[in-house]
Amino acid sequence: MSTPTPAPAPAPATTDPAGVGPAGVDPAGVDPAGVDLGDPATFADRALDLDGYWRALRDRAPLHWNPPVDGRRGFWVLSRHEDIIATYRDNVNFTSERGNVLVTLLEGGDAAAGRMLAVTDGHRHHELRKILQRVLSPRVLDEVARTVRTNTRLWIREAVEAGTCEFAEEIAGRIPMTTISSLLGVPEEDRDYLLSLTKAALSADGEDVDEVDSEMARNEILMYFMDVVEERRESPGEDVISMLIASSIDGVPLSDEDVVLNCYSLIIGGDETSRLTMIDCLHTLAARPDEWRRFKHGEVAVGTAVDEVLRWASPTMHFGRSVERETELHGVRLRPGEIVTLWHASGNRDERVFDRPGEFDLGRAPNKHMAFGYGPHFCVGSYLAKVEIAELLNALRDFTTGFEQTEEAQRIRSNFLTGFSTMPVRFTPDPSGLKAADS
């Protein structure tokens, strides 16, 4: 994730690669050479057919050069599922230690490199991952999962009985933040404040929020956890922060900065992606009542449905790597220091892997989606995210016969995350489900 004090990166190429990338307009009406993936406005442009854009890249330019714009560096774009997986696996030629999202890669690097799991490689990454897996294992999270179920059913039932709700704020904004805050020992009175910061850190609800606002939000999160870590060192508890403070790598205790940076990663990852996936789930099912009925009537398994919800939403559009050693992809030489971006938004729609990728199919199996990344950096919070989405689906199935979106939803503005910031919904109660819950 992005951190506020970027470190210098290796010098970029002095000239743009020539002869790489598609030429002309795709039959879908998209000119891939005219799309700037570094600009958040690209993803807010509803007139732009990004499905056609990704298809054009996958078919004709699987390694595509996004050129420099207004002084911003250019970068490589990978769009095929197979290439993304191969790059995730390759920690020899590619590194995450100069940043793993465009906002930090384009600014010159990530100051958290070597300390925060997401931007650490090699032995230290392996050891730090083991620590976080211990505190986020399914066994440890059993009690948390029960609390997720209780809270989700309570909030969904209240919304269904009320008839309408602003789903993004009243439900999707509460479930993940409540869960990760409980794990970290964040007091209940601080959670709305942290939610406002996580929503601004890597995206915006409107055009009036710029990168300065996002950087300030990231700083505020770091400063908040600095205070919490100081408190926990004096008075440890049973929370994840206290466990991290008590952990060490090769006999050396984690520093305050190590703990704070990984808390930042956990709060951003634990809130943003799950929240956006839940909102997209309601948006998609409301528009596809046949798929909702399949789930409602038990024709598809919950676990299978969760995977398709994740594939379809793909809330994290990309992750990034820097070239560590000169290597070759699709006949092009990549030079050390160049940026390579791996686009889940395209890989999760790749016709080479998914049958009918443009269809939302809750019964899809197998489902080799990359919503959680892949390889050494596969999301450590994936189990918890799946629990949250599964409990949402279960509660909807039990308490409502259906739902509809009552107003147009507002999209977030980001070149990293995708989804909606609003989702007004009207529910139709299921009397038998509500009655059964009372018995």
C-alpha positions as CSV (number, residue, x, y, z in Angstrom):
1,M,0.0,0.0,0.0
2,S,1.1,3.6,-0.3
3,T,3.0,5.3,2.4
4,P,3.7,9.0,2.8
5,T,7.4,9.4,2.4
6,P,8.5,7.9,-1.0
7,A,12.1,6.9,-1.5
8,P,14.0,7.4,-4.7
9,A,13.5,4.8,-7.4
10,P,15.9,3.7,-10.2
11,A,16.0,6.1,-13.1
12,P,13.3,5.4,-15.7
13,A,14.0,4.7,-19.3
14,T,15.1,7.8,-21.1
15,T,13.0,7.0,-24.2
16,D,9.7,5.4,-24.5
17,P,9.6,1.8,-26.0
18,A,8.8,2.0,-29.6
19,G,6.6,-0.3,-31.7
20,V,4.8,-1.8,-28.7
21,G,1.1,-1.7,-28.2
22,P,-1.9,-1.9,-30.4
23,A,-2.5,0.5,-33.2
24,G,-5.8,1.8,-34.3
25,V,-9.3,1.4,-33.0
26,D,-10.6,-1.9,-31.7
27,P,-13.8,-3.2,-33.2
28,A,-15.5,-2.5,-29.9
29,G,-14.8,1.2,-30.5
30,V,-11.8,1.5,-28.2
31,D,-8.4,2.9,-29.1
32,P,-6.1,1.3,-26.5
33,A,-3.3,3.7,-27.3
34,G,-5.5,6.6,-26.2
35,V,-6.3,5.2,-22.7
36,D,-4.3,6.4,-19.7
37,L,-4.4,3.9,-16.9
38,G,-2.5,6.3,-14.6
39,D,-5.4,8.7,-14.5
40,P,-8.2,8.0,-12.1
41,A,-10.6,9.9,-14.4
42,T,-10.2,7.0,-16.9
43,F,-12.1,4.7,-14.7
44,A,-14.8,7.3,-14.0
45,D,-15.5,7.8,-17.7
46,R,-18.7,5.9,-18.3
47,A,-18.5,6.5,-22.0
48,L,-15.3,4.4,-22.2
49,D,-15.7,0.7,-22.8
50,L,-13.0,-0.7,-20.6
51,D,-14.2,-4.3,-21.2
52,G,-13.4,-3.6,-24.9
53,Y,-10.1,-2.0,-24.0
54,W,-9.0,-5.0,-21.9
55,R,-10.1,-7.4,-24.6
56,A,-8.0,-5.5,-27.2
57,L,-4.9,-5.7,-25.0
58,R,-5.4,-9.4,-24.2
59,D,-5.8,-10.2,-27.9
60,R,-3.3,-7.8,-29.5
61,A,-0.9,-6.3,-27.0
62,P,-0.6,-8.5,-23.9
63,L,2.4,-6.4,-22.9
64,H,1.3,-2.9,-23.5
65,W,3.2,0.4,-22.8
66,N,1.2,3.1,-21.1
67,P,3.3,6.2,-22.1
68,P,4.4,9.1,-19.8
69,V,1.8,11.8,-19.4
70,D,2.4,15.3,-18.0
71,G,5.7,14.4,-16.5
72,R,4.4,11.1,-15.0
73,R,6.4,8.0,-15.8
74,G,5.2,5.5,-18.3
75,F,4.7,1.9,-17.3
76,W,4.0,-1.6,-18.7
77,V,0.6,-3.2,-18.5
78,L,0.0,-7.0,-18.3
79,S,-3.6,-8.0,-19.1
80,R,-3.6,-11.8,-19.6
81,H,-4.3,-14.1,-16.6
82,E,-1.3,-16.4,-17.5
83,D,1.2,-13.5,-17.6
84,I,-0.1,-12.0,-14.3
85,I,0.2,-15.3,-12.5
86,A,3.7,-15.9,-13.9
87,T,4.9,-12.4,-12.8
88,Y,3.4,-12.9,-9.3
89,R,5.4,-16.1,-9.0
90,D,8.7,-14.5,-10.2
91,N,10.4,-12.8,-7.3
92,V,13.8,-12.9,-9.0
93,N,13.1,-10.7,-12.0
94,F,10.4,-8.6,-10.3
95,T,10.2,-6.9,-6.9
96,S,7.5,-5.3,-4.8
97,E,10.0,-3.5,-2.7
98,R,9.7,-0.2,-4.7
99,G,6.0,-0.1,-4.3
100,N,3.0,-2.3,-5.3
101,V,0.5,0.3,-6.5
102,L,0.8,3.0,-9.2
103,V,0.4,5.9,-6.7
104,T,3.7,5.0,-5.0
105,L,5.5,3.5,-8.0
106,L,4.9,6.6,-10.0
107,E,6.0,8.9,-7.1
108,G,9.3,7.1,-6.9
109,G,9.0,4.3,-4.4
110,D,7.5,3.2,-1.1
111,A,9.1,4.2,2.2
112,A,7.6,1.1,3.8
113,A,9.7,-1.3,1.7
114,G,11.3,-4.1,3.7
115,R,8.9,-3.4,6.7
116,M,5.3,-3.7,5.5
117,L,4.4,-7.2,4.2
118,A,2.9,-6.0,0.9
119,V,6.2,-4.3,-0.1
120,T,8.7,-6.8,1.3
121,D,10.3,-9.7,-0.5
122,G,12.6,-12.6,0.3
123,H,13.4,-13.9,3.8
124,R,11.9,-11.0,5.7
125,H,8.7,-11.3,3.7
126,H,8.5,-15.0,4.5
127,E,9.1,-14.4,8.3
128,L,6.7,-11.5,8.5
129,R,4.0,-13.4,6.6
130,K,4.3,-16.3,9.1
131,I,3.7,-13.8,12.0
132,L,0.6,-12.4,10.3
133,Q,-0.7,-15.8,9.3
134,R,-0.5,-16.9,12.9
135,V,-2.7,-14.0,14.1
136,L,-5.1,-14.3,11.1
137,S,-5.4,-18.1,10.8
138,P,-8.8,-19.7,10.5
139,R,-8.4,-21.3,14.0
140,V,-7.7,-17.9,15.6
141,L,-10.5,-16.3,13.6
142,D,-13.2,-18.8,14.6
143,E,-14.6,-16.5,17.3
144,V,-14.3,-13.5,14.9
145,A,-16.3,-15.4,12.3
146,R,-19.1,-16.0,14.8
147,T,-19.2,-12.3,15.6
148,V,-19.3,-11.4,11.8
149,R,-22.3,-13.7,11.5
150,T,-24.1,-12.2,14.4
151,N,-23.5,-8.6,13.4
152,T,-24.3,-9.2,9.7
153,R,-27.6,-10.9,10.4
154,L,-28.6,-8.2,12.9
155,W,-27.8,-5.3,10.4
156,I,-29.3,-7.0,7.4
157,R,-32.5,-7.9,9.3
158,E,-32.9,-4.3,10.6
159,A,-32.5,-3.0,7.0
160,V,-35.0,-5.5,5.6
161,E,-37.5,-4.7,8.3
162,A,-37.0,-1.0,7.6
163,G,-37.6,-1.6,3.9
164,T,-34.8,0.6,2.6
165,C,-31.3,1.5,3.4
166,E,-28.1,3.1,2.1
167,F,-26.3,-0.2,1.9
168,A,-22.9,1.2,1.3
169,E,-22.9,3.2,4.5
170,E,-25.2,1.3,6.8
171,I,-24.0,-2.2,6.1
172,A,-21.0,-2.5,3.9
173,G,-19.4,0.3,5.7
174,R,-19.9,-1.4,9.1
175,I,-19.1,-5.1,8.6
176,P,-15.4,-5.1,7.5
177,M,-14.4,-2.0,9.6
178,T,-16.1,-3.5,12.8
179,T,-14.3,-6.8,12.1
180,I,-10.8,-5.5,11.5
181,S,-11.1,-2.9,14.2
182,S,-12.0,-5.6,16.7
183,L,-9.0,-7.6,15.7
184,L,-6.7,-4.6,16.1
185,G,-8.3,-3.5,19.3
186,V,-9.5,-0.2,17.9
187,P,-12.1,1.4,20.2
188,E,-15.6,1.6,18.9
189,E,-15.7,5.3,19.1
190,D,-12.7,5.6,16.7
191,R,-14.1,3.4,13.9
192,D,-16.1,6.0,11.9
193,Y,-13.0,8.2,11.9
194,L,-10.9,5.4,10.6
195,L,-13.5,4.5,8.0
196,S,-13.4,8.0,6.7
197,L,-9.6,7.8,6.4
198,T,-9.5,4.5,4.7
199,K,-12.1,5.7,2.1
200,A,-9.9,8.6,1.3
201,A,-6.5,6.9,1.4
202,L,-6.5,5.3,-2.0
203,S,-9.7,6.6,-3.7
204,A,-12.2,9.4,-3.6
205,D,-15.9,9.8,-3.6
206,G,-15.8,12.8,-5.9
207,E,-13.6,15.0,-8.1
208,D,-13.0,17.5,-5.3
209,V,-10.7,15.1,-3.4
210,D,-7.2,15.0,-4.8
211,E,-3.9,13.2,-4.1
212,V,-3.0,15.7,-1.4
213,D,-6.2,14.7,0.5
214,S,-5.3,11.1,0.0
215,E,-1.8,11.5,1.3
216,M,-3.1,13.4,4.3
217,A,-5.5,10.5,5.1
218,R,-2.6,8.0,4.8
219,N,-0.6,10.1,7.2
220,E,-3.5,10.3,9.7
221,I,-3.8,6.5,9.7
222,L,-0.1,6.1,10.4
223,M,-0.2,8.7,13.2
224,Y,-3.3,7.1,14.7
225,F,-1.6,3.7,15.0
226,M,1.6,5.2,16.3
227,D,-0.4,6.3,19.3
228,V,-2.1,2.9,19.6
229,V,1.2,1.1,19.5
230,E,2.6,3.3,22.2
231,E,-0.4,2.5,24.4
232,R,-0.1,-1.3,23.8
233,R,3.5,-1.3,24.7
234,E,2.6,0.0,28.1
235,S,-0.6,-2.1,28.4
236,P,-0.7,-5.1,26.1
237,G,-4.0,-6.8,25.4
238,E,-5.2,-9.9,23.4
239,D,-5.4,-8.0,20.1
240,V,-3.4,-8.3,16.9
241,I,-1.4,-5.1,17.6
242,S,-0.2,-6.6,21.0
243,M,0.7,-9.8,19.2
244,L,2.7,-8.0,16.6
245,I,4.5,-6.0,19.3
246,A,5.5,-9.3,21.0
247,S,6.8,-10.8,17.7
248,S,10.3,-10.9,16.4
249,I,12.2,-11.9,13.2
250,D,15.5,-13.6,13.6
251,G,15.5,-12.7,17.3
252,V,15.0,-9.0,16.6
253,P,11.6,-7.6,17.9
254,L,9.4,-5.7,15.4
255,S,10.0,-2.0,15.7
256,D,7.2,0.5,16.3
257,E,7.4,1.4,12.6
258,D,7.1,-2.2,11.6
259,V,4.0,-2.7,13.6
260,V,2.4,0.6,12.5
261,L,3.0,0.0,8.8
262,N,1.5,-3.5,9.0
263,C,-1.5,-2.1,10.9
264,Y,-1.9,0.4,8.1
265,S,-1.9,-2.4,5.6
266,L,-4.4,-4.5,7.6
267,I,-6.8,-1.7,8.1
268,I,-6.8,-0.6,4.5
269,G,-6.9,-4.2,3.1
270,G,-9.4,-5.4,5.7
271,D,-11.8,-2.6,5.1
272,E,-11.6,-1.3,1.5
273,T,-11.6,-4.5,-0.6
274,S,-14.3,-6.3,1.4
275,R,-16.5,-3.2,1.6
276,L,-16.3,-2.5,-2.1
277,T,-17.0,-6.2,-2.9
278,M,-20.1,-6.2,-0.8
279,I,-21.4,-3.1,-2.4
280,D,-20.7,-4.5,-5.9
281,C,-22.5,-7.8,-4.9
282,L,-25.7,-6.0,-4.1
283,H,-25.4,-3.9,-7.3
284,T,-24.8,-6.9,-9.4
285,L,-27.5,-9.1,-7.9
286,A,-30.1,-6.4,-8.0
287,A,-29.5,-6.2,-11.8
288,R,-29.6,-10.0,-12.2
289,P,-32.7,-11.3,-10.4
290,D,-32.3,-14.7,-12.0
291,E,-28.9,-15.2,-10.4
292,W,-30.4,-14.0,-7.1
293,R,-33.2,-16.6,-7.4
294,R,-30.6,-19.4,-8.0
295,F,-28.9,-18.5,-4.8
296,K,-32.1,-17.9,-2.8
297,H,-33.4,-21.4,-3.8
298,G,-30.2,-23.2,-2.9
299,E,-29.2,-24.0,-6.5
300,V,-25.6,-22.8,-5.9
301,A,-23.3,-23.3,-2.9
302,V,-22.4,-20.3,-0.8
303,G,-18.6,-20.8,-1.3
304,T,-19.0,-21.0,-5.1
305,A,-21.1,-17.8,-5.1
306,V,-18.5,-16.0,-3.0
307,D,-15.8,-16.7,-5.5
308,E,-17.9,-15.4,-8.4
309,V,-18.7,-12.3,-6.4
310,L,-15.0,-11.7,-5.9
311,R,-14.1,-12.4,-9.5
312,W,-16.8,-10.1,-10.8
313,A,-16.1,-7.2,-8.4
314,S,-12.3,-7.4,-8.7
315,P,-12.1,-4.4,-6.3
316,T,-8.3,-4.2,-6.5
317,M,-7.8,-3.4,-10.2
318,H,-4.1,-3.9,-10.2
319,F,-0.9,-4.5,-8.3
320,G,2.5,-3.4,-9.5
321,R,6.1,-4.6,-9.6
322,S,9.4,-3.1,-10.6
323,V,11.8,-4.9,-12.8
324,E,14.7,-6.2,-10.7
325,R,16.8,-7.8,-13.5
326,E,16.7,-7.5,-17.2
327,T,14.1,-10.0,-18.5
328,E,12.0,-10.6,-21.6
329,L,8.2,-10.8,-22.0
330,H,6.4,-11.3,-25.3
331,G,9.6,-10.5,-27.1
332,V,10.2,-7.2,-25.3
333,R,13.3,-6.5,-23.1
334,L,12.3,-5.1,-19.7
335,R,15.0,-3.1,-18.0
336,P,15.7,-2.8,-14.3
337,G,13.7,0.0,-12.7
338,E,10.8,-0.1,-15.1
339,I,7.3,-0.5,-13.7
340,V,5.1,-3.5,-14.6
341,T,1.4,-3.4,-13.6
342,L,-0.7,-6.6,-13.2
343,W,-4.3,-5.9,-14.0
344,H,-6.8,-8.2,-12.2
345,A,-9.5,-6.2,-13.8
346,S,-8.5,-7.8,-17.1
347,G,-7.1,-11.1,-15.9
348,N,-10.4,-12.0,-14.2
349,R,-12.2,-11.6,-17.5
350,D,-9.7,-13.5,-19.6
351,E,-11.4,-15.7,-22.2
352,R,-8.4,-18.0,-22.1
353,V,-9.2,-19.0,-18.5
354,F,-12.9,-18.3,-17.9
355,D,-15.8,-19.6,-20.0
356,R,-18.2,-16.8,-20.7
357,P,-16.1,-14.3,-18.6
358,G,-18.6,-11.5,-19.3
359,E,-21.4,-13.3,-17.5
360,F,-22.0,-13.3,-13.8
361,D,-22.5,-16.9,-12.9
362,L,-22.8,-17.8,-9.2
363,G,-22.3,-21.5,-10.0
364,R,-19.0,-20.9,-11.9
365,A,-16.6,-23.7,-11.2
366,P,-13.7,-23.9,-11.3
367,N,-13.0,-20.2,-10.7
368,K,-9.4,-19.2,-10.8
369,H,-9.9,-15.6,-10.0
370,M,-7.1,-13.3,-8.7
371,A,-9.1,-11.1,-6.4
372,F,-6.6,-11.9,-3.6
373,G,-3.5,-11.8,-5.8
374,Y,-1.4,-14.9,-6.2
375,G,1.8,-16.5,-5.0
376,P,4.0,-15.2,-2.1
377,H,1.9,-12.1,-1.8
378,F,-1.5,-13.8,-1.8
379,C,-3.7,-11.8,0.6
380,V,-3.3,-13.0,4.3
381,G,-6.8,-11.7,5.0
382,S,-8.5,-13.8,2.3
383,Y,-10.2,-16.2,4.8
384,L,-11.8,-13.3,6.7
385,A,-13.0,-11.6,3.5
386,K,-14.7,-14.8,2.3
387,V,-16.4,-15.2,5.7
388,E,-17.7,-11.6,5.5
389,I,-19.1,-12.0,2.0
390,A,-20.6,-15.5,2.8
391,E,-22.4,-14.2,5.8
392,L,-23.7,-11.3,3.8
393,L,-25.1,-13.7,1.2
394,N,-26.5,-16.0,3.9
395,A,-28.3,-13.2,5.7
396,L,-29.8,-11.8,2.4
397,R,-31.0,-15.3,1.5
398,D,-32.7,-15.8,4.9
399,F,-34.3,-12.4,5.4
400,T,-35.3,-11.1,2.0
401,T,-37.0,-12.5,-1.1
402,G,-35.4,-9.8,-3.2
403,F,-34.1,-6.2,-3.5
404,E,-33.8,-3.4,-5.9
405,Q,-31.5,-0.4,-6.3
406,T,-33.6,2.7,-5.9
407,E,-31.1,5.3,-7.3
408,E,-28.0,5.5,-9.4
409,A,-24.9,4.5,-7.4
410,Q,-21.9,6.8,-7.3
411,R,-18.6,5.3,-8.4
412,I,-15.4,5.9,-6.5
413,R,-12.6,7.7,-8.2
414,S,-9.3,5.8,-8.3
415,N,-6.8,4.1,-10.6
416,F,-6.3,1.3,-8.0
417,L,-9.7,0.4,-6.5
418,T,-13.0,0.1,-8.3
419,G,-16.5,0.1,-7.0
420,F,-19.3,2.3,-5.6
421,S,-19.5,4.7,-2.7
422,T,-23.3,4.7,-2.5
423,M,-25.9,2.0,-3.0
424,P,-29.5,2.9,-2.0
425,V,-31.5,-0.4,-1.8
426,R,-35.2,-1.4,-1.2
427,F,-35.7,-4.9,0.3
428,T,-38.7,-7.2,0.1
429,P,-39.0,-9.1,3.4
430,D,-39.1,-12.9,3.6
431,P,-41.7,-13.4,6.4
432,S,-40.8,-17.1,6.8
433,G,-37.1,-16.3,7.2
434,L,-37.8,-13.5,9.7
435,K,-40.1,-15.7,11.7
436,A,-37.6,-18.6,11.7
437,A,-35.0,-16.2,13.2
438,D,-37.3,-15.4,16.0
439,S,-37.9,-19.1,17.0
